Amino acid sequence: MKEFDYIIIGGGCAGLSLAYELETHKKLKDKTLAIIEPRQEYKKDKTWSFWKMEPHNFDDCVKKSWENFSINIPGNTNHLECKNYPYQSIDSGLFYEKINNVLKENKNISFLKDLKEINSKNSFIFNSVPTIKKNHLNLWQHFCGVEIETKSDFFDEGIFNLMDFDCEQRESVHFFYTLPYSKNKALVETTWLSKMNDNSQKDYDKQIKDYIEKHLNLKNYKITYKEEGAIPLFYPLYEKEGNKINIGTAGGMTRLSTGYTFLNIQEHSRYIRENIENIYNTKKYEISKKYQFLDEIFLRVLNKHPEKMSNIFFKMFKAPPKTVIKFLSNKSNFFEDLTIIFKMPKWTFIRALFY
Ligand SMILES: Cc1cc2nc3c(=O)[nH]c(=O)nc-3n(C[C@H](O)[C@H](O)[C@H](O)COP(=O)(O)OP(=O)(O)OC[C@H]3O[C@@H](n4cnc5c(N)ncnc54)[C@H](O)[C@@H]3O)c2cc1C
């Protein structure tokens, strides 16, 4: 059976980002890599968005970038600027194509469908397939988005809507998210933060249709693409093994209060590449303990008081946008953390320390 120096299990966002980082830094010149990926073909299946805090490898896969955004609750809208940290949306189709075109040039890299095809005993393994134990108490960010096209100009492409809470909450946390790619194209997404214990919130198509037609007042449009997903707002199981580390969602790269993962994956890939020669002894990379702690408290409040969350998010964005963005992107300093913390309802959060 064939053996490889490195194995990446799962050729999705984290697996391919890592392979690309290793390949473009010439770390696979004398090493072999197997990428285990069961999918039959790569096509656009996700839109990854984030505030660009630092350079990354995929500027050429950015579909659109914005310097203004809004957040609203019923009767109140806040317009914000993000010139310092523009919000970018990456088209996963372009991302897969770019990376696969580079990887296929290196004969040391093989794509396989199943780990059973090779002998993995002597390899170092980067695993991006999460082990998720069913637990009815776990919180998820689950959502469905559609790209729509209108005949005549409708959207203001200069500003995206991060969260619109002016919608049914059903004793949970629910908002719409709209990314206008141009005057007549946009992604409209319905998003829930909940335990997903039943399917009652999953009438996504109806939610989106009602929002577009009754809330945005748009009647003439066609749907050109759809994506659906659920991001765990908890860390998947992580078993420490000498020759294996987890990456991506499986590796705890999701910021639990927001679901943002893409840029953390890029940072993790750089960290692995910098340490690849000594990978067996490299310290585990993780999102700073400070954010893990603050997110834990935040999620306790969300769990106990879903009805308060729209106001909490709205208030958070009353802080200077640069500060909030840095906080949500794990890049804030102590004073910026305090600015955010002081925007939160004090007693609700203090009580949450003792739940
Ligand atoms: C629809 C969607 C939209 C998202 N949008 C954003 C966003 O806007 N911003 C952001 O920061 N984050 C976003 N996320 C969260 C996160 O960035 C993505 O989930 C990202 O794809 C995580 O990368 P990953 O490599 O961990 O998982 P994936 O990209 O899902 O890759 C895992 C790969 O493993 C493969 N696989 C599955 N089973 C096996 C197996 N048994 N053996 C081998 N391979 C297997 C899968 O086919 C897949 O290719 C989004 C998530 C989803 C689902």
Ligand as a Chemical Component Dictionary entry (heavy atoms), coordinates in Angstrom:
data_LIG
# 
_chem_comp.id                   LIG 
_chem_comp.type                 NON-POLYMER 
_chem_comp.pdbx_formal_charge   0 
_chem_comp.three_letter_code    LIG 
# 
loop_
_chem_comp_atom.comp_id 
_chem_comp_atom.atom_id 
_chem_comp_atom.alt_atom_id 
_chem_comp_atom.type_symbol 
_chem_comp_atom.charge 
_chem_comp_atom.model_Cartn_x 
_chem_comp_atom.model_Cartn_y 
_chem_comp_atom.model_Cartn_z 
_chem_comp_atom.pdbx_ordinal 
LIG C1  C1  C 0 -22.565 27.301 3.755 1  
LIG C2  C2  C 0 -21.498 27.835 4.686 2  
LIG C3  C3  C 0 -21.140 29.181 4.627 3  
LIG C4  C4  C 0 -20.130 29.661 5.492 4  
LIG N1  N1  N 0 -19.814 30.983 5.429 5  
LIG C5  C5  C 0 -18.797 31.449 6.184 6  
LIG C6  C6  C 0 -18.405 32.807 6.100 7  
LIG O1  O1  O 0 -19.059 33.615 5.417 8  
LIG N2  N2  N 0 -17.319 33.222 6.803 9  
LIG C7  C7  C 0 -16.608 32.369 7.600 10 
LIG O2  O2  O 0 -15.604 32.785 8.190 11 
LIG N3  N3  N 0 -16.999 31.090 7.744 12 
LIG C8  C8  C 0 -18.070 30.607 7.058 13 
LIG N4  N4  N 0 -18.445 29.287 7.191 14 
LIG C9  C9  C 0 -17.763 28.461 8.199 15 
LIG C10 C10 C 0 -16.451 27.848 7.660 16 
LIG O3  O3  O 0 -15.608 28.828 7.131 17 
LIG C11 C11 C 0 -16.692 26.807 6.596 18 
LIG O4  O4  O 0 -17.493 25.800 7.104 19 
LIG C12 C12 C 0 -15.411 26.202 6.058 20 
LIG O5  O5  O 0 -15.752 25.517 4.893 21 
LIG C13 C13 C 0 -14.758 25.255 7.065 22 
LIG O6  O6  O 0 -13.681 24.618 6.454 23 
LIG P1  P1  P 0 -13.344 23.101 6.766 24 
LIG O7  O7  O 0 -12.225 22.727 5.887 25 
LIG O8  O8  O 0 -13.241 22.921 8.225 26 
LIG O9  O9  O 0 -14.650 22.300 6.315 27 
LIG P2  P2  P 0 -15.131 22.032 4.827 28 
LIG O10 O10 O 0 -14.841 23.183 3.951 29 
LIG O11 O11 O 0 -16.552 21.574 4.942 30 
LIG O12 O12 O 0 -14.218 20.826 4.347 31 
LIG C14 C14 C 0 -14.339 19.528 4.855 32 
LIG C15 C15 C 0 -14.113 18.581 3.675 33 
LIG O13 O13 O 0 -14.099 17.233 4.172 34 
LIG C16 C16 C 0 -14.732 16.418 3.197 35 
LIG N5  N5  N 0 -15.154 15.189 3.880 36 
LIG C17 C17 C 0 -16.333 14.921 4.494 37 
LIG N6  N6  N 0 -16.316 13.669 5.013 38 
LIG C18 C18 C 0 -15.094 13.154 4.736 39 
LIG C19 C19 C 0 -14.461 11.896 5.034 40 
LIG N7  N7  N 0 -15.089 10.949 5.731 41 
LIG N8  N8  N 0 -13.187 11.703 4.608 42 
LIG C20 C20 C 0 -12.535 12.686 3.923 43 
LIG N9  N9  N 0 -13.098 13.881 3.623 44 
LIG C21 C21 C 0 -14.354 14.112 4.023 45 
LIG C22 C22 C 0 -15.864 17.270 2.668 46 
LIG O14 O14 O 0 -16.289 16.818 1.389 47 
LIG C23 C23 C 0 -15.199 18.644 2.627 48 
LIG O15 O15 O 0 -14.630 18.912 1.359 49 
LIG C24 C24 C 0 -19.472 28.791 6.395 50 
LIG C25 C25 C 0 -19.909 27.465 6.465 51 
LIG C26 C26 C 0 -20.894 26.991 5.640 52 
LIG C27 C27 C 0 -21.322 25.534 5.782 53 
# 
loop_
_chem_comp_bond.comp_id 
_chem_comp_bond.atom_id_1 
_chem_comp_bond.atom_id_2 
_chem_comp_bond.value_order 
_chem_comp_bond.pdbx_ordinal 
LIG C1  C2  SING 1  
LIG C2  C3  SING 2  
LIG C2  C26 DOUB 3  
LIG C3  C4  DOUB 4  
LIG C4  N1  SING 5  
LIG C4  C24 SING 6  
LIG N1  C5  DOUB 7  
LIG C5  C6  SING 8  
LIG C5  C8  SING 9  
LIG C6  O1  DOUB 10 
LIG C6  N2  SING 11 
LIG N2  C7  SING 12 
LIG C7  O2  DOUB 13 
LIG C7  N3  SING 14 
LIG N3  C8  DOUB 15 
LIG C8  N4  SING 16 
LIG N4  C9  SING 17 
LIG N4  C24 SING 18 
LIG C9  C10 SING 19 
LIG C10 O3  SING 20 
LIG C10 C11 SING 21 
LIG C11 O4  SING 22 
LIG C11 C12 SING 23 
LIG C12 O5  SING 24 
LIG C12 C13 SING 25 
LIG C13 O6  SING 26 
LIG O6  P1  SING 27 
LIG P1  O7  DOUB 28 
LIG P1  O8  SING 29 
LIG P1  O9  SING 30 
LIG O9  P2  SING 31 
LIG P2  O10 DOUB 32 
LIG P2  O11 SING 33 
LIG P2  O12 SING 34 
LIG O12 C14 SING 35 
LIG C14 C15 SING 36 
LIG C15 O13 SING 37 
LIG C15 C23 SING 38 
LIG O13 C16 SING 39 
LIG C16 N5  SING 40 
LIG C16 C22 SING 41 
LIG N5  C17 SING 42 
LIG N5  C21 SING 43 
LIG C17 N6  DOUB 44 
LIG N6  C18 SING 45 
LIG C18 C19 SING 46 
LIG C18 C21 DOUB 47 
LIG C19 N7  SING 48 
LIG C19 N8  DOUB 49 
LIG N8  C20 SING 50 
LIG C20 N9  DOUB 51 
LIG N9  C21 SING 52 
LIG C22 O14 SING 53 
LIG C22 C23 SING 54 
LIG C23 O15 SING 55 
LIG C24 C25 DOUB 56 
LIG C25 C26 SING 57 
LIG C26 C27 SING 58 
# 
